[in-house]
């Protein structure tokens, strides 16, 4: 595994990040794996050289953090891995147990650390933009988190580029800890981030860690296979609803993969990894071959002709994934 610099920081991460929404409690979503079923995936990820693990407080309402922390830290020293978690989404019916208020952020970081069983996070990410909380309040609370030693770095996730630039500008102006990463929605089916967000991140030295690089499995044939995840994933049904265009993109992926004699997942993920400014796509794994596919994609170099075939069916679409 060749490790890469995390944006403009000095931290090094694997060019693949293991997303841990799949691990936690099946009571939250029926496709989620419990602790015993999770253990082989964490071990395999470590064996493959993956050192970057991403979760969130809202995944399995905290159980994902508990399972990841207990499993991962029983296998490897804490400082050998990079652990990221996120804050924003509701954790209960309490009106203050959500969003990006100072009250919620300072409570949530303590909860995440306790569940993960660690004194600090390497990366603490705001899961979405909060229009109900003043930006200054959010970024000052995040600065407190870093200065208190509870997180090494802070990052952001899907939002408009003007919102992200506004936050970065205020952090600069007020002398506060700045975001070092953007976790955004990006894959062959959804490329709207190429217009503003990706150029902004390149200009500002921001690490980019795309979520759903395989379009929730659509690019690997989940629509045909009708997995439990595919049939019950309500958000994905709203994000990937341009079926004619998406079927054409999936067909292009299958064409390139067939010509090379490799799985479509290799091709779709290799395309994301090859885009300028991409640091470490976040991949989920519920079958052992998912991790092998992800690592294999790192060594795949697509030709200009293949990239042209993959990109040709795309046309502009509405924003998806900001909510």
C-alpha positions as CSV (number, residue, x, y, z in Angstrom):
1,X,0.0,0.0,0.0
2,X,1.3,3.4,-1.0
3,X,0.1,6.1,1.4
4,X,-0.9,9.6,0.3
5,X,-0.7,13.0,2.0
6,X,-4.1,14.1,3.4
7,X,-4.6,17.4,1.6
8,X,-2.2,20.0,2.8
9,X,-1.6,18.3,6.2
10,X,1.3,16.2,7.1
11,X,-0.9,13.1,7.8
12,X,-0.7,10.1,5.6
13,X,-3.6,7.9,4.8
14,X,-4.3,4.9,2.6
15,X,-5.8,5.9,-0.8
16,X,-8.9,3.9,0.1
17,X,-10.9,4.5,3.3
18,X,-13.1,1.9,4.8
19,X,-16.6,3.3,5.4
20,X,-18.2,1.8,8.5
21,X,-21.9,2.5,8.0
22,X,-22.2,-1.2,7.2
23,X,-21.1,-2.1,10.7
24,X,-23.0,-1.7,13.9
25,X,-26.5,-3.0,14.7
26,X,-29.0,-4.7,12.3
27,X,-31.7,-3.2,14.4
28,X,-30.9,0.1,12.7
29,X,-30.9,-1.2,9.1
30,X,-31.4,-4.9,8.3
31,X,-28.3,-5.0,6.1
32,X,-25.9,-3.8,8.8
33,X,-23.4,-6.3,10.2
34,X,-23.1,-6.9,14.0
35,X,-19.8,-7.0,15.9
36,X,-19.0,-10.6,15.2
37,X,-19.7,-10.3,11.5
38,X,-17.7,-7.0,11.3
39,X,-14.4,-8.4,12.8
40,X,-13.2,-10.2,9.6
41,X,-13.7,-7.0,7.5
42,X,-11.7,-4.8,9.9
43,X,-8.9,-7.4,10.0
44,X,-8.8,-7.8,6.2
45,X,-8.7,-4.1,5.8
46,X,-5.7,-3.8,8.1
47,X,-4.0,-6.8,6.4
48,X,-4.4,-5.0,3.0
49,X,-2.7,-1.9,4.4
50,X,-5.8,0.3,4.9
51,X,-5.2,2.6,7.8
52,X,-8.2,5.1,7.3
53,X,-11.6,4.3,8.8
54,X,-14.7,6.5,8.6
55,X,-17.8,6.3,10.7
56,X,-20.5,8.7,12.1
57,X,-22.4,9.0,15.4
58,X,-25.7,8.5,13.6
59,X,-24.7,5.2,12.0
60,X,-26.7,2.6,14.0
61,X,-27.2,5.5,16.4
62,X,-23.8,5.1,17.9
63,X,-23.3,1.3,17.6
64,X,-21.1,1.7,14.5
65,X,-18.6,3.7,16.6
66,X,-18.8,1.2,19.4
67,X,-18.2,-1.8,17.0
68,X,-15.4,0.0,15.1
69,X,-13.6,1.1,18.2
70,X,-13.8,-2.2,20.0
71,X,-12.8,-4.2,16.9
72,X,-10.2,-2.0,15.4
73,X,-8.4,-1.1,18.6
74,X,-8.2,-4.7,19.7
75,X,-6.1,-5.4,16.6
76,X,-3.8,-2.4,16.2
77,X,-2.2,0.4,18.3
78,X,-4.4,3.5,18.3
79,X,-1.7,5.7,16.7
80,X,-1.3,3.3,13.7
81,X,-4.7,4.2,12.3
82,X,-6.7,7.2,11.2
83,X,-10.2,7.3,12.6
84,X,-12.8,9.8,11.4
85,X,-16.3,10.3,12.7
86,X,-19.1,12.8,12.0
87,X,-21.6,15.1,13.7
88,X,-24.9,16.7,12.6
89,X,-27.7,14.2,12.2
90,X,-30.4,13.6,14.9
91,X,-29.3,11.2,17.7
92,X,-32.7,11.3,19.5
93,X,-36.0,13.2,19.6
94,X,-34.4,15.9,21.7
95,X,-34.4,19.2,19.7
96,X,-30.8,20.0,20.8
97,X,-29.5,16.5,20.0
98,X,-28.8,17.4,16.3
99,X,-27.3,20.1,14.1
100,X,-24.1,22.1,14.5
101,X,-24.8,24.2,17.6
102,X,-22.0,24.6,20.1
103,X,-24.1,22.7,22.6
104,X,-24.5,19.7,20.2
105,X,-20.9,19.6,18.9
106,X,-19.3,19.6,22.3
107,X,-21.7,17.0,23.6
108,X,-21.3,14.9,20.5
109,X,-17.5,14.8,20.4
110,X,-17.5,13.4,23.9
111,X,-20.1,10.8,23.0
112,X,-18.1,9.7,19.9
113,X,-14.9,9.4,21.9
114,X,-16.5,7.3,24.6
115,X,-18.2,4.9,22.1
116,X,-15.0,4.5,20.1
117,X,-12.9,4.0,23.2
118,X,-10.3,6.6,22.3
119,X,-9.0,9.9,23.6
120,X,-9.1,11.6,20.2
121,X,-10.3,11.5,16.7
122,X,-7.9,12.0,13.8
123,X,-10.7,13.7,11.8
124,X,-14.0,15.2,13.0
125,X,-16.4,16.0,10.2
126,X,-19.6,18.0,10.0
127,X,-21.9,15.6,8.3
128,X,-23.9,18.4,6.5
129,X,-24.3,22.2,6.6
130,X,-26.6,23.5,9.3
131,X,-28.6,26.5,8.0
132,X,-30.2,27.0,11.5
133,X,-26.9,27.7,13.3
134,X,-24.7,30.7,12.7
135,X,-21.5,29.7,10.9
136,X,-19.4,31.5,13.5
137,X,-20.9,29.4,16.3
138,X,-20.1,26.1,14.5
139,X,-16.6,26.9,13.5
140,X,-15.7,28.3,17.0
141,X,-17.0,25.1,18.6
142,X,-15.0,23.0,16.2
143,X,-11.9,25.1,17.0
144,X,-12.6,24.3,20.7
145,X,-12.7,20.6,19.9
146,X,-9.2,20.7,18.2
147,X,-7.6,23.0,20.8
148,X,-8.8,20.7,23.6
149,X,-7.0,17.8,21.9
150,X,-10.2,15.8,21.2
151,X,-9.6,15.9,17.4
152,X,-6.5,16.4,15.3
153,X,-8.2,17.8,12.2
154,X,-11.7,18.9,11.1
155,X,-13.5,18.2,7.9
156,X,-16.8,18.9,6.2
157,X,-19.2,16.9,4.0
158,X,-21.7,17.6,1.3
159,X,-22.8,21.2,0.9
160,X,-22.7,24.0,-1.7
161,X,-19.3,25.2,-2.6
162,X,-20.2,28.8,-1.6
163,X,-21.2,27.5,1.9
164,X,-17.8,25.7,2.2
165,X,-15.9,28.8,1.0
166,X,-17.8,31.0,3.4
167,X,-16.8,28.7,6.3
168,X,-13.2,28.5,5.2
169,X,-13.1,32.3,4.8
170,X,-14.4,32.9,8.3
171,X,-12.0,30.4,9.8
172,X,-9.1,32.3,8.1
173,X,-10.5,35.7,9.2
174,X,-11.0,34.7,12.8
175,X,-7.8,32.7,13.2
176,X,-9.7,29.4,13.8
177,X,-8.8,25.9,12.9
178,X,-9.6,25.3,9.3
179,X,-11.2,22.4,7.5
180,X,-8.7,20.1,5.8
181,X,-11.1,17.8,4.0
182,X,-14.3,17.5,2.0
183,X,-16.3,14.3,2.0
184,X,-18.7,14.8,-1.0
185,X,-20.9,12.8,-3.3
186,X,-19.0,11.8,-6.4
187,X,-19.0,8.9,-8.9
188,X,-19.6,8.3,-12.6
189,X,-23.3,8.7,-12.2
190,X,-23.0,11.9,-10.1
191,X,-20.4,14.4,-11.3
192,X,-21.8,17.8,-10.4
193,X,-19.0,18.3,-7.9
194,X,-16.7,18.8,-10.9
195,X,-18.2,22.3,-11.5
196,X,-17.2,24.1,-8.3
197,X,-16.4,21.9,-5.3
198,X,-13.5,19.9,-6.7
199,X,-11.7,23.0,-8.2
200,X,-12.2,24.8,-4.9
201,X,-10.6,21.9,-3.0
202,X,-7.7,21.7,-5.4
203,X,-7.1,25.5,-5.0
204,X,-7.3,25.4,-1.2
205,X,-5.3,22.2,-0.7
206,X,-8.3,20.3,0.7
207,X,-8.3,16.5,0.8
208,X,-11.3,15.0,-1.0
209,X,-12.7,11.7,0.3
210,X,-15.8,11.0,-1.9
211,X,-18.7,9.0,-0.5
212,X,-20.6,6.5,-2.6
213,X,-17.9,6.1,-5.3
214,X,-19.8,3.1,-6.6
215,X,-23.1,4.9,-6.5
216,X,-24.4,2.7,-3.7
217,X,-23.7,-0.4,-5.8
218,X,-25.6,0.8,-8.9
219,X,-22.3,0.8,-10.9
220,X,-21.6,-2.8,-9.9
221,X,-25.1,-4.1,-10.9
222,X,-27.1,-3.9,-7.7
223,X,-30.2,-2.9,-9.7
224,X,-30.0,-6.3,-11.4
225,X,-29.1,-8.3,-8.3
226,X,-31.8,-6.6,-6.1
227,X,-29.8,-6.9,-2.9
228,X,-31.4,-6.1,0.5
229,X,-29.4,-2.9,0.6
230,X,-30.4,-1.9,-2.9
231,X,-34.2,-2.5,-2.4
232,X,-34.3,-0.7,1.1
233,X,-31.9,2.2,0.5
234,X,-34.5,5.0,0.3
235,X,-31.9,7.9,-0.1
236,X,-30.2,6.1,-3.0
237,X,-33.6,5.8,-4.7
238,X,-33.9,9.5,-4.8
239,X,-30.3,10.2,-5.8
240,X,-30.2,7.6,-8.6
241,X,-33.5,8.1,-10.4
242,X,-32.3,9.0,-13.9
243,X,-32.5,5.4,-15.0
244,X,-31.9,5.8,-18.8
245,X,-28.8,7.8,-18.2
246,X,-27.6,5.6,-15.4
247,X,-28.2,2.4,-17.3
248,X,-26.0,3.9,-20.1
249,X,-23.2,4.6,-17.7
250,X,-23.4,1.2,-16.1
251,X,-23.3,-0.3,-19.6
252,X,-20.1,1.7,-20.3
253,X,-18.5,0.5,-17.1
254,X,-19.4,-3.1,-18.1
255,X,-18.0,-2.6,-21.6
256,X,-14.6,-1.4,-20.3
257,X,-14.6,-4.1,-17.6
258,X,-15.5,-6.9,-20.0
259,X,-12.7,-5.8,-22.4
260,X,-10.2,-6.1,-19.6
261,X,-11.7,-9.2,-18.1
262,X,-12.2,-7.6,-14.6
263,X,-15.1,-6.8,-12.4
264,X,-17.0,-3.5,-13.0
265,X,-16.2,-2.3,-9.5
266,X,-12.5,-2.1,-10.4
267,X,-13.3,0.2,-13.3
268,X,-15.8,2.4,-11.6
269,X,-13.5,2.9,-8.5
270,X,-10.4,3.3,-10.6
271,X,-12.1,6.2,-12.5
272,X,-12.8,8.0,-9.2
273,X,-9.3,7.5,-7.9
274,X,-7.8,8.8,-11.1
275,X,-9.6,12.2,-11.0
276,X,-7.4,15.1,-10.1
277,X,-7.5,16.1,-6.4
278,X,-9.1,12.9,-5.1
279,X,-7.4,11.7,-2.0
280,X,-9.2,8.6,-0.6
281,X,-12.6,7.4,-1.7
282,X,-14.8,5.9,1.0
283,X,-15.8,2.3,0.2
284,X,-18.1,0.0,2.1
285,X,-17.6,-3.7,2.4
286,X,-20.3,-6.3,3.2
287,X,-18.6,-9.2,1.3
288,X,-14.9,-10.1,1.5
289,X,-14.3,-9.5,-2.2
290,X,-15.4,-5.8,-1.8
291,X,-12.1,-5.0,-0.1
292,X,-10.1,-6.9,-2.7
293,X,-11.9,-5.1,-5.5
294,X,-11.2,-1.7,-3.9
295,X,-7.4,-2.4,-3.5
296,X,-7.2,-3.9,-7.0
297,X,-8.7,-0.7,-8.4
298,X,-5.7,1.3,-7.1
299,X,-3.4,-0.3,-9.6
300,X,-5.7,0.0,-12.6
301,X,-4.7,2.7,-15.0
302,X,-7.5,3.6,-17.5
303,X,-6.6,4.8,-21.0
304,X,-7.9,8.0,-22.4
305,X,-10.1,6.0,-24.7
306,X,-11.6,4.1,-21.7
307,X,-12.2,7.3,-19.8
308,X,-13.9,8.7,-22.8
309,X,-16.2,5.7,-23.0
310,X,-17.0,6.0,-19.3
311,X,-17.8,9.7,-19.3
312,X,-19.6,10.0,-22.6
313,X,-23.2,9.1,-21.3
314,X,-23.2,11.8,-18.6
315,X,-25.3,14.9,-18.8
316,X,-25.9,17.6,-16.1
317,X,-28.4,16.8,-13.4
318,X,-29.8,18.4,-10.2
319,X,-27.8,18.4,-7.0
320,X,-28.1,15.3,-4.9
321,X,-26.9,14.3,-1.4
322,X,-26.8,17.7,0.3
323,X,-29.6,16.7,2.7
